[in-house]
């Protein structure tokens, strides 16, 4: 081999301070390996043709995924793959999860986005002493453990239709004299199923979980958003 030492002089690299510290669970820490990472974070991703999306929530302690919440909007295959991801993710390190086929492109890309949040300390638990406890992911779903889904539809011919809002499944829309929406009535399906599971009859449960929003009582006309 040629001796290249006569052609160059090795210069010492004096800076040796390591990586910049990141905020993690109420402390500043320098991360040099996967086990150094802890945090609670969300990540969103889309499938390859961008026809659906996934919101992935992970609670990570010492590099290990202890809790995973997977929410999908998209094709039936995508929504079914969420069930598989809930089995695959817990117990893996975040590096393993990043390099694991999570069945759906949207889940995989959500994992990539979430990995960056964790690696850079951009998590919801960055400044929470000790981080968030296991079960925190389910708090996003509320007491009934049901995703908050918003579904609205509009057409040039028929105008807007609210089908499902954060409060629940929309049963009717309230219109004013100009036929503009001023409120809606809804049924909270998550609460209704909880009541039925607790022993209430379906009719009694349905009656207890209805509500209205906005100026519903001032309506000139009430319409079914899935009908007329």
LUMPAVO-455136 format. One record per residue: chain; residue number from 1; residue in one letter; x negated, y, z negated of N, C-alpha, C, O in turn. Coordinates in steps of 0.2 Angstrom, whole numbers. Example, Ala and Ser with C-alpha at 12.3 -4.5 7.8 and 13.67 -1.06 7.14 Angstrom:
% LUMPAVO-455136
PAKE  c    k  r    n_u    n_v    n_w   ca_u   ca_v   ca_w    c_u    c_v    c_w    o_u    o_v    o_w
PAKE  A    1  a    -66    -28    -39    -62    -22    -39    -66    -16    -39    -71    -17    -42
PAKE  A    2  s    -64    -11    -35    -68     -5    -36    -64      0    -39    -67      6    -40
//
This chain:
% LUMPAVO-455136
PAKE  c    k  r    n_u    n_v    n_w   ca_u   ca_v   ca_w    c_u    c_v    c_w    o_u    o_v    o_w
PAKE  A    1  x     -4     -6      0      0      0      0     -4      6      0    -10      6     -3
PAKE  A    2  x     -2     11      3     -6     18      3     -5     21     -3      0     21     -7
PAKE  A    3  x    -10     24     -5    -11     28    -11     -9     35    -10    -12     39     -7
PAKE  A    4  x     -2     37    -12      0     44    -10     -1     49    -15      0     55    -15
PAKE  A    5  x     -4     47    -21     -6     51    -26    -10     57    -24    -10     62    -27
PAKE  A    6  x    -15     56    -19    -19     61    -17    -15     66    -13    -18     72    -12
PAKE  A    7  x     -9     65    -11     -5     70     -7      0     74    -12      2     79     -9
PAKE  A    8  x      1     72    -18      5     76    -22      3     76    -29     -1     72    -31
PAKE  A    9  x      6     81    -33      5     82    -40     11     81    -44     16     85    -43
PAKE  A   10  x     12     76    -48     18     75    -52     19     81    -57     14     82    -61
PAKE  A   11  x     24     84    -57     26     90    -61     31     87    -67     36     85    -65
PAKE  A   12  x     29     89    -73     34     86    -78     41     90    -78     41     96    -77
PAKE  A   13  x     46     87    -79     53     90    -80     54     91    -87     55     87    -91
PAKE  A   14  x     53     98    -89     54     99    -96     61     99    -99     62     97   -104
PAKE  A   15  x     66    101    -95     73    101    -98     75     94    -99     74     90    -95
PAKE  A   16  x     77     93   -105     79     86   -107     85     86   -112     85     82   -117
PAKE  A   17  x     90     91   -111     95     92   -116    101     87   -115    106     87   -119
PAKE  A   18  x    101     83   -110    106     78   -108    112     81   -106    112     87   -103
PAKE  A   19  x    118     78   -105    124     80   -102    127     86   -107    126     86   -113
PAKE  A   20  x    131     90   -103    134     95   -107    140     92   -112    143     87   -109
PAKE  A   21  x    141     95   -118    146     92   -122    153     93   -119    154     98   -116
PAKE  A   22  x    158     88   -120    165     89   -118    169     89   -125    167     85   -129
PAKE  A   23  x    175     92   -125    179     91   -130    183     85   -130    186     83   -125
PAKE  A   24  x    183     81   -136    186     75   -136    189     74   -143    185     73   -148
PAKE  A   25  x    195     73   -144    199     72   -150    196     76   -156    195     73   -161
PAKE  A   26  x    196     82   -155    194     87   -160    187     88   -161    185     90   -167
PAKE  A   27  x    183     85   -157    175     86   -158    172     87   -151    175     86   -146
PAKE  A   28  x    166     90   -151    162     91   -145    157     85   -145    153     84   -150
PAKE  A   29  x    157     81   -139    152     76   -139    149     75   -132    152     77   -127
PAKE  A   30  x    143     72   -132    139     71   -126    141     64   -124    139     59   -127
PAKE  A   31  x    143     63   -118    145     56   -115    140     54   -111    138     57   -106
PAKE  A   32  x    137     48   -113    132     45   -108    134     38   -106    131     35   -102
PAKE  A   33  x    139     35   -109    142     29   -107    149     28   -108    152     33   -112
PAKE  A   34  x    152     23   -105    160     23   -105    162     23   -112    168     26   -114
PAKE  A   35  x    159     19   -117    161     18   -123    162     25   -127    165     25   -133
PAKE  A   36  x    159     30   -125    159     37   -128    165     41   -127    166     46   -130
PAKE  A   37  x    169     38   -122    175     42   -120    181     40   -123    183     34   -124
PAKE  A   38  x    185     45   -126    191     44   -129    196     49   -127    194     55   -126
PAKE  A   39  x    202     48   -127    207     53   -125    214     51   -123    215     45   -121
PAKE  A   40  x    219     55   -123    225     54   -120    227     59   -114    226     65   -115
PAKE  A   41  x    228     56   -108    229     60   -102    234     57    -97    235     51    -98
PAKE  A   42  x    236     61    -93    240     60    -87    236     60    -81    232     64    -80
PAKE  A   43  x    238     56    -76    236     57    -69    241     56    -64    245     51    -65
PAKE  A   44  x    241     59    -59    246     58    -53    243     57    -47    238     59    -45
PAKE  A   45  x    246     52    -43    243     50    -37    249     48    -32    255     47    -34
PAKE  A   46  x    247     48    -26    252     46    -20    249     40    -17    243     38    -17
PAKE  A   47  x    254     36    -13    252     30     -9    249     33     -3    249     39     -1
PAKE  A   48  x    246     28      1    242     30      7    246     34     12    243     39     14
PAKE  A   49  x    252     32     14    256     37     18    259     42     15    263     46     18
PAKE  A   50  x    258     43      8    261     49      4    268     49      4    272     54      5
PAKE  A   51  x    271     43      3    278     42      3    281     40     -4    287     40     -5
PAKE  A   52  x    277     40     -9    279     39    -15    273     42    -20    268     43    -18
PAKE  A   53  x    275     42    -27    270     45    -31    270     41    -38    275     37    -39
PAKE  A   54  x    265     41    -42    265     38    -48    262     43    -53    257     47    -52
PAKE  A   55  x    265     43    -59    262     47    -65    260     41    -70    264     37    -72
PAKE  A   56  x    253     41    -71    250     37    -75    248     40    -82    245     45    -81
PAKE  A   57  x    249     37    -88    247     40    -94    243     35    -98    246     29    -98
PAKE  A   58  x    237     36   -100    233     32   -104    231     35   -110    230     41   -111
PAKE  A   59  x    231     30   -115    228     32   -122    222     28   -123    222     22   -123
PAKE  A   60  x    216     31   -123    210     28   -122    206     29   -129    205     35   -131
PAKE  A   61  x    203     24   -132    199     24   -138    193     21   -137    193     15   -135
PAKE  A   62  x    187     24   -137    180     21   -137    180     18   -130    177     12   -129
PAKE  A   63  x    182     21   -125    182     18   -118    187     13   -116    187     11   -110
PAKE  A   64  x    191     10   -121    196      5   -120    203      8   -119    205     12   -123
PAKE  A   65  x    206      5   -114    213      7   -113    218      4   -118    218     -2   -118
PAKE  A   66  x    220      7   -123    224      4   -128    232      5   -127    236      1   -129
PAKE  A   67  x    234      9   -122    241     11   -121    241     13   -114    238     18   -112
PAKE  A   68  x    246     11   -110    247     13   -103    255     14   -102    259     10   -103
PAKE  A   69  x    256     20    -99    263     21    -97    263     22    -89    259     27    -87
PAKE  A   70  x    267     19    -85    267     19    -78    274     21    -76    279     18    -77
PAKE  A   71  x    274     27    -72    281     29    -70    280     30    -62    276     34    -60
PAKE  A   72  x    285     27    -58    284     28    -51    290     31    -48    296     30    -51
PAKE  A   73  x    289     34    -42    295     36    -38    293     34    -31    288     36    -28
PAKE  A   74  x    297     30    -28    295     28    -21    298     21    -19    304     20    -21
PAKE  A   75  x    295     17    -15    298     11    -12    299      6    -18    296      7    -23
PAKE  A   76  x    303      1    -16    304     -4    -21    298     -8    -23    297    -10    -29
PAKE  A   77  x    293     -9    -18    287    -12    -20    283     -8    -25    279    -11    -29
PAKE  A   78  x    283     -2    -24    279      3    -28    282      2    -35    278      2    -40
PAKE  A   79  x    288      3    -36    291      3    -43    290     -4    -46    290     -4    -52
PAKE  A   80  x    290    -10    -42    289    -16    -45    282    -17    -47    280    -20    -52
PAKE  A   81  x    277    -13    -44    270    -14    -46    269    -11    -52    264    -12    -55
PAKE  A   82  x    273     -6    -55    272     -3    -61    272     -9    -67    268     -8    -71
PAKE  A   83  x    276    -14    -66    277    -19    -71    270    -23    -71    268    -25    -76
PAKE  A   84  x    267    -24    -65    261    -27    -65    255    -23    -68    251    -26    -72
PAKE  A   85  x    255    -17    -67    250    -12    -70    250    -12    -77    245    -11    -81
PAKE  A   86  x    256    -13    -80    257    -12    -87    254    -19    -91    252    -19    -96
PAKE  A   87  x    253    -24    -87    250    -30    -89    242    -30    -88    238    -32    -92
PAKE  A   88  x    240    -26    -82    233    -26    -80    229    -21    -85    224    -23    -86
PAKE  A   89  x    232    -15    -86    228    -10    -89    226    -11    -96    220    -10    -98
PAKE  A   90  x    230    -12   -101    228    -12   -108    223    -17   -109    223    -23   -107
PAKE  A   91  x    217    -15   -113    212    -20   -114    206    -19   -110    200    -21   -111
PAKE  A   92  x    207    -15   -104    201    -14    -99    198     -8   -101    201     -3   -104
PAKE  A   93  x    191     -7   -100    188     -1   -100    190      4    -94    193      1    -90
PAKE  A   94  x    190     10    -95    192     15    -90    188     14    -83    190     15    -78
PAKE  A   95  x    182     11    -84    178     10    -78    181      3    -75    181      3    -68
PAKE  A   96  x    182     -2    -78    185     -8    -76    192     -6    -72    193     -8    -66
PAKE  A   97  x    196     -2    -75    202      0    -72    201      4    -66    205      3    -61
PAKE  A   98  x    196      8    -66    195     12    -60    193      8    -54    194      9    -48
PAKE  A   99  x    190      2    -55    188     -3    -50    192     -9    -50    190    -14    -47
PAKE  A  100  x    198     -9    -52    203    -14    -52    209    -12    -47    211     -7    -47
PAKE  A  101  x    211    -17    -43    217    -16    -39    223    -16    -43    225    -21    -45
PAKE  A  102  x    226    -10    -44    232     -9    -47    238    -10    -43    244     -7    -45
PAKE  A  103  x    238    -14    -38    243    -16    -33    246    -11    -29    246    -12    -23
PAKE  A  104  x    247     -5    -32    250      1    -28    245      6    -27    241      8    -31
PAKE  A  105  x    244      9    -21    240     14    -19    241     20    -24    236     24    -26
PAKE  A  106  x    247     22    -25    249     28    -29    246     27    -36    243     31    -39
PAKE  A  107  x    246     21    -39    244     19    -46    236     20    -46    233     23    -50
PAKE  A  108  x    233     17    -40    226     18    -40    223     25    -39    218     27    -43
PAKE  A  109  x    227     29    -35    224     36    -35    226     40    -41    222     44    -43
PAKE  A  110  x    231     38    -45    233     41    -51    227     39    -56    225     43    -60
PAKE  A  111  x    225     33    -56    219     31    -60    213     35    -59    209     37    -63
PAKE  A  112  x    212     37    -53    206     41    -51    206     48    -54    202     50    -57
PAKE  A  113  x    212     51    -53    213     57    -56    213     57    -63    210     62    -66
PAKE  A  114  x    216     52    -66    215     52    -74    208     51    -76    206     54    -81
PAKE  A  115  x    204     47    -73    197     46    -74    193     52    -75    189     53    -79
PAKE  A  116  x    195     57    -70    191     63    -70    193     67    -76    189     70    -79
PAKE  A  117  x    200     67    -78    202     71    -84    198     68    -90    196     72    -94
PAKE  A  118  x    197     62    -91    194     59    -96    187     60    -96    184     62   -101
PAKE  A  119  x    183     60    -90    176     61    -90    174     68    -91    169     69    -93
PAKE  A  120  x    179     73    -90    177     80    -90    180     83    -97    179     89    -98
PAKE  A  121  x    183     79   -101    186     81   -107    193     85   -106    194     89   -110
PAKE  A  122  x    196     84   -100    202     88    -99    208     84   -101    212     82    -96
PAKE  A  123  x    209     83   -107    214     78   -109    219     82   -114    217     87   -117
PAKE  A  124  x    225     79   -115    229     82   -120    227     82   -127    229     86   -131
PAKE  A  125  x    222     77   -128    220     76   -135    213     79   -136    210     78   -141
PAKE  A  126  x    211     84   -132    204     87   -132    203     90   -139    197     89   -142
PAKE  A  127  x    208     94   -141    207     97   -148    211     95   -153    212     98   -158
PAKE  A  128  x    214     88   -153    218     85   -158    213     81   -162    210     76   -160
PAKE  A  129  x    212     83   -168    208     79   -173    210     71   -173    215     70   -175
PAKE  A  130  x    205     67   -171    207     60   -171    211     58   -165    212     52   -165
PAKE  A  131  x    213     62   -161    217     60   -155    224     59   -156    226     61   -162
PAKE  A  132  x    227     56   -151    234     55   -152    235     47   -154    232     43   -151
PAKE  A  133  x    240     45   -158    241     38   -160    244     34   -155    247     37   -150
PAKE  A  134  x    243     28   -156    246     23   -151    254     24   -151    257     25   -157
PAKE  A  135  x    257     24   -146    264     26   -145    266     33   -143    271     34   -141
PAKE  A  136  x    260     37   -142    261     44   -140    264     44   -133    268     48   -131
PAKE  A  137  x    262     39   -129    264     39   -122    272     39   -122    275     41   -117
PAKE  A  138  x    275     35   -126    282     34   -126    286     40   -128    292     41   -127
PAKE  A  139  x    282     45   -132    286     51   -134    288     55   -128    293     58   -128
PAKE  A  140  x    284     54   -122    286     57   -116    293     55   -113    297     59   -110
PAKE  A  141  x    295     49   -115    301     46   -113    307     48   -118    313     46   -116
PAKE  A  142  x    306     50   -124    311     52   -128    313     46   -132    310     40   -131
PAKE  A  143  x    318     47   -137    320     41   -141    323     35   -137    323     30   -140
PAKE  A  144  x    325     36   -131    329     31   -128    324     28   -123    326     23   -119
PAKE  A  145  x    317     30   -123    312     27   -119    315     26   -111    314     21   -108
PAKE  A  146  x    317     32   -109    319     32   -102    316     38    -98    316     44   -101
PAKE  A  147  x    313     37    -93    309     43    -89    314     48    -88    320     47    -86
PAKE  A  148  x    312     54    -88    316     60    -86    315     61    -78    310     62    -76
PAKE  A  149  x    321     60    -75    321     60    -68    325     66    -65    331     66    -67
PAKE  A  150  x    322     69    -60    326     75    -57    327     73    -50    322     72    -46
PAKE  A  151  x    334     72    -48    335     71    -41    340     76    -38    346     76    -41
PAKE  A  152  x    338     79    -33    343     84    -30    343     83    -23    338     81    -20
PAKE  A  153  x    348     85    -20    349     84    -12    352     90    -10    357     93    -13
PAKE  A  154  x    350     92     -4    353     98      0    354     97      7    349     94     10
PAKE  A  155  x    359    100     10    359     99     17    362    106     20    365    110     16
PAKE  A  156  x    361    108     26    363    114     29    371    114     29    374    119     28
PAKE  A  157  x    374    108     31    381    108     32    385    108     25    390    111     24
PAKE  A  158  x    382    105     20    386    104     14    383    107      8    386    107      2
PAKE  A  159  x    377    110      8    373    114      3    370    109     -2    369    103     -1
PAKE  A  160  x    369    112     -8    365    108    -13    369    103    -17    375    104    -18
PAKE  A  161  x    366     98    -19    369     93    -24    364     91    -29    359     89    -28
PAKE  A  162  x    366     92    -36    362     90    -41    364     83    -43    370     82    -45
PAKE  A  163  x    360     78    -43    362     71    -44    360     69    -51    363     65    -54
PAKE  A  164  x    354     70    -53    351     69    -59    346     74    -62    342     76    -58
PAKE  A  165  x    347     76    -68    343     82    -71    340     79    -77    342     73    -79
PAKE  A  166  x    336     83    -80    333     80    -86    338     78    -92    336     73    -95
PAKE  A  167  x    343     81    -92    348     79    -97    352     73    -96    354     69   -100
PAKE  A  168  x    352     71    -89    355     64    -88    358     64    -81    357     69    -76
PAKE  A  169  x    362     59    -80    365     58    -73    371     63    -72    376     64    -77
PAKE  A  170  x    371     67    -67    376     72    -66    382     69    -63    382     66    -58
PAKE  A  171  x    388     71    -67    394     68    -65    399     73    -61    403     71    -57
PAKE  A  172  x    398     79    -62    401     84    -58    398     91    -58    394     93    -63
PAKE  A  173  x    399     95    -53    396    102    -52    402    107    -53    407    106    -51
PAKE  A  174  x    400    112    -57    405    118    -58    403    123    -53    397    125    -52
PAKE  A  175  x    408    126    -49    407    131    -44    411    137    -46    416    137    -49
PAKE  A  176  x    408    143    -44    412    149    -45    416    151    -39    417    147    -34
PAKE  A  177  x    419    157    -39    423    159    -33    419    159    -26    422    159    -21
PAKE  A  178  x    413    160    -27    409    160    -21    406    153    -19    402    152    -14
PAKE  A  179  x    409    148    -22    406    141    -21    399    140    -23    396    136    -19
PAKE  A  180  x    396    144    -27    390    143    -30    390    139    -36    394    140    -40
PAKE  A  181  x    384    135    -37    384    131    -43    383    135    -49    378    139    -49
PAKE  A  182  x    387    135    -55    386    138    -61    385    134    -67    384    136    -72
PAKE  A  183  x    385    127    -66    384    122    -71    386    115    -69    387    114    -63
PAKE  A  184  x    385    111    -73    386    104    -72    388    100    -78    386    102    -84
PAKE  A  185  x    391     94    -77    393     89    -82    388     83    -81    386     82    -76
PAKE  A  186  x    386     80    -87    381     75    -86    383     69    -91    386     70    -96
PAKE  A  187  x    380     64    -90    380     58    -95    373     56    -96    369     55    -91
PAKE  A  188  x    371     55   -102    364     53   -104    364     45   -104    366     42   -109
PAKE  A  189  x    362     42    -99    362     35    -99    358     32   -104    359     26   -106
PAKE  A  190  x    352     35   -105    348     31   -110    351     31   -117    351     26   -120
PAKE  A  191  x    354     36   -119    358     36   -126    364     32   -125    365     28   -130
PAKE  A  192  x    367     31   -120    373     27   -119    371     20   -120    374     16   -123
PAKE  A  193  x    365     18   -117    363     11   -117    361      9   -125    362      3   -127
PAKE  A  194  x    358     14   -128    356     13   -135    362     12   -139    362      7   -144
PAKE  A  195  x    367     16   -138    373     15   -142    377      8   -141    379      5   -145
PAKE  A  196  x    377      6   -134    380     -1   -133    376     -6   -136    378    -11   -139
PAKE  A  197  x    369     -5   -136    365    -10   -139    366    -11   -147    364    -16   -150
PAKE  A  198  x    368     -5   -149    369     -5   -157    376     -7   -159    378     -7   -165
PAKE  A  199  x    380     -9   -154    387    -12   -155    393     -8   -153    398    -10   -153
PAKE  A  200  x    391     -2   -150    397      2   -148    400     -1   -141    396     -4   -138
PAKE  A  201  x    406      0   -140    409     -2   -134    407      3   -128    405      8   -130
PAKE  A  202  x    407      0   -122    405      5   -117    409     11   -116    406     16   -115
PAKE  A  203  x    415     10   -117    420     16   -117    418     21   -122    418     27   -121
PAKE  A  204  x    417     19   -129    416     23   -134    409     27   -133    408     33   -134
PAKE  A  205  x    404     23   -131    397     25   -130    397     31   -124    394     36   -125
PAKE  A  206  x    401     29   -119    402     34   -113    404     41   -116    402     46   -114
PAKE  A  207  x    410     40   -120    413     46   -122    408     51   -127    408     57   -127
PAKE  A  208  x    403     47   -130    399     51   -135    393     54   -131    390     59   -134
PAKE  A  209  x    391     52   -125    385     55   -122    386     59   -117    382     61   -113
PAKE  A  210  x    392     62   -116    394     67   -111    392     74   -113    393     75   -119
PAKE  A  211  x    390     78   -109    389     85   -110    390     89   -104    390     87    -99
PAKE  A  212  x    389     96   -105    389    101   -100    384    106   -101    381    107   -106
PAKE  A  213  x    382    109    -95    376    114    -95    378    120    -91    382    119    -86
PAKE  A  214  x    376    126    -93    377    132    -89    384    134    -91    387    133    -96
PAKE  A  215  x    387    138    -86    394    141    -87    399    136    -84    404    138    -80
PAKE  A  216  x    399    130    -86    404    125    -84    411    127    -85    415    125    -81
PAKE  A  217  x    412    129    -91    419    131    -93    422    137    -89    428    138    -89
PAKE  A  218  x    418    140    -85    420    146    -81    422    144    -74    423    148    -69
PAKE  A  219  x    421    137    -72    422    135    -65    428    137    -62    434    136    -65
PAKE  A  220  x    428    139    -56    434    140    -52    436    133    -48    442    131    -47
PAKE  A  221  x    431    129    -47    432    122    -44    426    118    -47    421    119    -48
PAKE  A  222  x    429    111    -48    424    106    -50    424    101    -44    429     99    -41
PAKE  A  223  x    417     99    -42    417     94    -37    412     88    -39    408     89    -44
PAKE  A  224  x    413     82    -36    409     77    -37    403     77    -33    403     78    -27
PAKE  A  225  x    396     78    -35    391     79    -31    389     73    -26    386     74    -21
PAKE  A  226  x    392     67    -28    391     62    -23    397     60    -19    398     56    -15
PAKE  A  227  x    402     65    -19    408     64    -15    409     70    -10    405     70     -5
PAKE  A  228  x    413     74    -11    415     80     -6    409     84     -4    409     89      0
//
